[in-house]
Amino acid sequence: MNDFTPDSVKDAGFFSADQHVVSINRSDRWLVCYRLQDLGIACNCLPDGSFRAQIDSPVDAIQLWSVMQQLTGSRTAHLNWLARCWRSS
């Protein structure tokens, strides 16, 4: 499982022009890429197995985080998140 939290996005410097690496399983990278492209975020999977996404704004970073949570979060974590959403609405 990836250690991918909102703080790791901020701490990794996604809001700067520097490049940063986020570990994504090879089997999941295409799912991440297609979903981010659906969200209008430029990304691609390279032949060497790496994945690159262009994160230009805090919204892009949050969308990347959200997509990663969907793939790496446990069923319990997803159910707890959904319950919190229902309680707050």
Backbone as a chain_set.jsonl record, in Angstrom:
{"seq": "MNDFTPDSVKDAGFFSADQHVVSINRSDRWLVCYRLQDLGIACNCLPDGSFRAQIDSPVDAIQLWSVMQQLTGSRTAHLNWLARCWRSS", "coords": {"N": [[0.847, -1.177, 0.0], [0.44, 2.286, -0.659], [1.962, 5.101, 0.951], [0.203, 7.567, 0.94], [-0.897, 10.596, 1.486], [-2.78, 13.651, 2.104], [-0.92, 15.427, 3.26], [1.485, 14.337, 2.374], [1.377, 14.925, -0.299], [1.514, 17.729, -0.263], [3.956, 18.075, 1.139], [5.683, 16.814, -0.592], [6.079, 18.615, -2.53], [4.394, 19.169, -4.702], [3.327, 21.494, -5.56], [5.247, 22.999, -6.692], [7.614, 23.633, -9.367], [9.304, 21.515, -9.512], [10.157, 18.044, -10.083], [8.626, 15.176, -8.702], [8.483, 11.973, -7.174], [5.996, 9.545, -6.983], [5.107, 6.513, -5.756], [3.551, 4.038, -7.609], [1.788, 1.095, -8.124], [2.536, -1.04, -10.862], [0.379, -2.315, -12.029], [-1.71, -0.661, -11.323], [-1.171, 1.811, -12.402], [-2.113, 2.443, -14.999], [-4.856, 2.625, -14.583], [-4.913, 4.833, -12.857], [-3.836, 6.752, -14.576], [-5.754, 6.858, -16.697], [-8.01, 7.748, -15.264], [-7.137, 10.236, -14.261], [-6.744, 11.561, -16.694], [-9.402, 11.66, -17.542], [-10.23, 13.56, -15.737], [-9.027, 15.759, -16.714], [-6.312, 16.129, -16.311], [-3.049, 16.222, -17.379], [-1.176, 13.383, -18.149], [0.928, 10.44, -18.335], [1.936, 7.044, -19.031], [5.035, 5.662, -19.074], [7.29, 3.719, -21.18], [9.294, 2.58, -19.563], [8.046, 1.879, -17.262], [7.459, 3.875, -15.515], [5.373, 6.534, -14.259], [3.922, 9.601, -15.063], [2.539, 12.698, -14.095], [1.106, 15.85, -14.668], [0.955, 18.208, -12.37], [-0.541, 21.043, -11.716], [-1.862, 22.673, -9.95], [-3.349, 23.195, -6.656], [-5.843, 21.922, -6.703], [-5.487, 19.967, -8.685], [-3.606, 18.391, -7.328], [-5.134, 17.469, -5.177], [-7.036, 15.988, -6.575], [-5.387, 13.987, -7.656], [-4.58, 12.797, -5.245], [-7.105, 11.872, -4.374], [-7.787, 9.994, -6.377], [-5.741, 8.141, -5.946], [-6.389, 7.339, -3.341], [-8.788, 6.001, -3.824], [-7.859, 3.74, -5.11], [-6.007, 2.603, -3.331], [-7.014, 2.638, -0.773], [-8.547, 0.976, 2.01], [-11.477, -1.14, 2.243], [-12.871, -0.648, 4.593], [-11.915, 1.915, 5.258], [-12.998, 3.37, 3.145], [-15.756, 3.003, 3.628], [-15.987, 4.28, 6.13], [-15.31, 6.911, 5.399], [-17.448, 7.483, 3.645], [-19.589, 7.33, 5.454], [-18.955, 9.512, 7.13], [-19.322, 11.569, 5.271], [-22.088, 11.387, 4.791], [-23.072, 12.023, 7.321], [-22.267, 14.665, 7.564], [-23.743, 15.977, 5.709]], "CA": [[0.0, 0.0, 0.0], [1.192, 3.533, -0.737], [1.784, 6.104, 2.004], [-0.203, 8.707, 0.14], [-1.809, 11.404, 2.28], [-2.748, 15.05, 1.665], [0.331, 16.051, 3.694], [2.596, 13.892, 1.534], [1.279, 15.68, -1.551], [2.045, 19.065, -0.002], [5.361, 17.98, 1.516], [6.469, 16.357, -1.737], [6.342, 19.763, -3.385], [3.61, 19.115, -5.928], [2.937, 22.841, -5.95], [6.401, 23.658, -7.29], [7.94, 23.155, -10.712], [10.173, 20.352, -9.401], [9.547, 16.74, -10.299], [8.626, 14.33, -7.519], [8.094, 10.606, -7.476], [4.999, 8.877, -6.17], [5.139, 5.104, -6.129], [2.268, 3.473, -8.019], [1.935, -0.254, -8.664], [2.445, -1.082, -12.321], [-0.974, -2.722, -12.419], [-2.644, 0.431, -11.043], [-0.796, 3.083, -13.029], [-2.993, 2.752, -16.136], [-6.134, 3.078, -14.018], [-4.677, 6.196, -12.376], [-3.637, 7.606, -15.745], [-7.03, 7.067, -17.391], [-8.899, 8.557, -14.423], [-6.643, 11.612, -14.253], [-7.046, 12.131, -18.008], [-10.832, 11.99, -17.496], [-10.349, 14.773, -14.928], [-8.359, 16.854, -17.415], [-4.927, 16.262, -15.857], [-2.118, 15.616, -18.326], [-0.343, 12.342, -17.566], [1.207, 9.32, -19.227], [2.702, 5.914, -18.537], [6.185, 5.527, -19.952], [7.696, 2.329, -21.41], [10.157, 2.069, -18.493], [7.205, 1.544, -16.117], [7.177, 5.038, -14.679], [4.13, 7.27, -14.481], [4.108, 11.049, -14.862], [1.342, 13.53, -14.142], [1.397, 17.281, -14.554], [0.149, 18.757, -11.282], [-0.354, 22.486, -11.844], [-2.615, 23.441, -8.959], [-3.779, 22.415, -5.494], [-6.981, 21.074, -7.101], [-4.905, 18.8, -9.354], [-2.991, 17.557, -6.295], [-6.216, 16.816, -4.432], [-7.612, 14.973, -7.451], [-4.435, 12.873, -7.663], [-4.724, 12.137, -3.945], [-8.386, 11.182, -4.346], [-7.693, 8.81, -7.242], [-4.881, 7.177, -5.255], [-7.152, 6.801, -2.216], [-9.752, 5.049, -4.356], [-7.17, 2.5, -5.468], [-5.194, 2.021, -2.267], [-7.714, 2.634, 0.505], [-9.243, -0.256, 2.371], [-12.936, -1.07, 2.203], [-13.276, -0.005, 5.843], [-11.626, 3.347, 5.145], [-13.992, 3.942, 2.225], [-17.05, 3.031, 4.314], [-15.921, 5.336, 7.151], [-15.361, 8.193, 4.687], [-18.816, 7.651, 3.178], [-20.43, 7.612, 6.629], [-18.688, 10.901, 7.538], [-19.955, 12.443, 4.281], [-23.527, 11.379, 5.006], [-23.343, 12.734, 8.584], [-22.022, 16.107, 7.422], [-24.667, 16.601, 4.733]], "C": [[0.891, 1.238, 0.0], [0.931, 4.384, 0.487], [1.446, 7.4, 1.317], [-1.267, 9.466, 0.899], [-1.791, 12.833, 1.745], [-1.457, 15.75, 2.066], [1.492, 15.616, 2.82], [2.559, 14.586, 0.187], [1.893, 17.054, -1.354], [3.541, 19.01, 0.278], [6.24, 17.567, 0.348], [6.725, 17.479, -2.723], [5.567, 19.743, -4.688], [3.216, 20.506, -6.417], [4.104, 23.628, -6.543], [6.653, 23.069, -8.672], [8.844, 21.928, -10.679], [9.405, 19.072, -9.704], [9.669, 15.928, -9.023], [8.049, 12.983, -7.882], [7.062, 10.13, -6.468], [4.956, 7.444, -6.662], [3.717, 4.607, -6.419], [2.54, 2.082, -8.579], [1.755, -0.227, -10.172], [1.036, -1.45, -12.777], [-1.995, -1.601, -12.233], [-2.363, 1.686, -11.86], [-1.678, 3.43, -14.217], [-4.355, 3.226, -15.649], [-6.023, 4.521, -13.534], [-4.586, 7.148, -13.564], [-4.963, 7.893, -16.449], [-7.963, 7.95, -16.579], [-8.45, 10.009, -14.391], [-6.891, 12.288, -15.596], [-8.521, 12.497, -18.1], [-11.07, 13.298, -16.736], [-9.638, 15.964, -15.546], [-6.933, 17.109, -16.967], [-4.025, 15.518, -16.83], [-1.237, 14.598, -17.608], [-0.066, 11.278, -18.616], [1.99, 8.254, -18.484], [3.809, 5.661, -19.547], [6.599, 4.061, -20.088], [8.574, 1.742, -20.294], [9.378, 1.724, -17.224], [6.879, 2.72, -15.228], [5.886, 5.729, -15.132], [4.415, 8.736, -14.211], [2.767, 11.744, -14.999], [1.765, 14.969, -13.959], [0.425, 17.883, -13.547], [0.425, 20.255, -11.242], [-1.023, 23.301, -10.751], [-2.923, 22.569, -7.751], [-4.955, 21.488, -5.827], [-6.473, 19.811, -7.797], [-4.297, 17.844, -8.332], [-4.054, 16.801, -5.497], [-6.87, 15.734, -5.287], [-6.697, 13.757, -7.558], [-4.548, 12.089, -6.362], [-6.007, 11.307, -3.896], [-8.363, 9.903, -5.185], [-6.842, 7.736, -6.558], [-5.607, 6.547, -4.067], [-8.149, 5.753, -2.693], [-9.103, 3.702, -4.65], [-6.489, 1.828, -4.289], [-5.901, 1.94, -0.926], [-8.418, 1.312, 0.755], [-10.758, -0.047, 2.288], [-13.454, -0.35, 3.447], [-13.052, 1.5, 5.784], [-12.641, 4.02, 4.228], [-15.36, 4.037, 2.883], [-17.083, 4.124, 5.383], [-16.008, 6.713, 6.516], [-16.781, 8.483, 4.216], [-19.76, 7.99, 4.336], [-20.223, 9.046, 7.11], [-19.357, 11.88, 6.56], [-21.456, 12.533, 4.52], [-23.888, 12.157, 6.269], [-23.199, 14.246, 8.417], [-22.983, 16.761, 6.441], [-26.035, 16.865, 5.304]], "O": [[1.97, 1.234, 0.592], [-0.183, 4.4, 1.011], [2.317, 8.249, 1.129], [-2.418, 9.033, 0.956], [-0.876, 13.195, 1.005], [-0.943, 16.575, 1.311], [2.39, 16.411, 2.542], [3.608, 14.814, -0.414], [2.697, 17.502, -2.171], [4.309, 19.799, -0.273], [7.416, 17.927, 0.299], [7.507, 17.313, -3.659], [6.053, 20.262, -5.693], [2.813, 20.667, -7.569], [3.953, 24.807, -6.861], [5.985, 22.123, -9.088], [9.124, 21.352, -11.731], [8.179, 19.018, -9.598], [10.692, 15.982, -8.341], [7.225, 12.87, -8.79], [7.23, 10.291, -5.26], [4.787, 7.195, -7.856], [2.813, 4.738, -5.595], [3.426, 1.912, -9.416], [0.926, 0.517, -10.696], [0.559, -0.95, -13.796], [-3.028, -1.585, -12.903], [-3.239, 2.541, -11.994], [-1.969, 4.607, -14.431], [-4.943, 4.132, -16.239], [-6.919, 5.333, -13.767], [-5.188, 8.222, -13.555], [-5.262, 9.046, -16.762], [-8.64, 8.812, -17.139], [-9.276, 10.918, -14.482], [-7.216, 13.474, -15.633], [-8.865, 13.532, -18.672], [-11.993, 14.048, -17.05], [-9.639, 17.056, -14.978], [-6.392, 18.188, -17.213], [-4.214, 14.327, -17.077], [-0.626, 14.908, -16.585], [-0.731, 11.218, -19.65], [2.616, 8.514, -17.457], [3.546, 5.469, -20.734], [6.297, 3.249, -19.214], [8.591, 0.526, -20.106], [9.971, 1.324, -16.223], [6.103, 2.585, -14.282], [5.397, 5.518, -16.242], [5.081, 9.071, -13.231], [1.968, 11.434, -15.883], [2.674, 15.269, -13.185], [-0.763, 18.048, -13.826], [1.486, 20.688, -10.794], [-0.776, 24.502, -10.638], [-2.779, 21.348, -7.808], [-5.045, 20.386, -5.285], [-6.965, 18.714, -7.534], [-4.45, 16.628, -8.45], [-3.879, 15.624, -5.184], [-7.223, 14.673, -4.774], [-7.172, 12.622, -7.552], [-4.606, 10.86, -6.375], [-5.994, 10.168, -3.429], [-8.858, 8.861, -4.757], [-7.189, 6.556, -6.59], [-5.457, 5.352, -3.814], [-8.334, 4.729, -2.036], [-9.718, 2.653, -4.464], [-6.402, 0.601, -4.249], [-5.433, 1.241, -0.027], [-8.829, 0.623, -0.178], [-11.243, 1.084, 2.266], [-14.372, 0.466, 3.358], [-13.908, 2.274, 6.215], [-13.092, 5.129, 4.513], [-16.055, 5.039, 2.721], [-18.09, 4.817, 5.53], [-16.7, 7.591, 7.031], [-17.269, 9.603, 4.37], [-20.632, 8.848, 4.196], [-21.186, 9.727, 7.46], [-19.896, 12.904, 6.981], [-22.035, 13.617, 4.46], [-24.892, 12.87, 6.293], [-23.92, 15.016, 9.05], [-23.029, 17.988, 6.354], [-26.907, 17.381, 4.605]]}, "num_chains": 1, "name": "protein.A"}
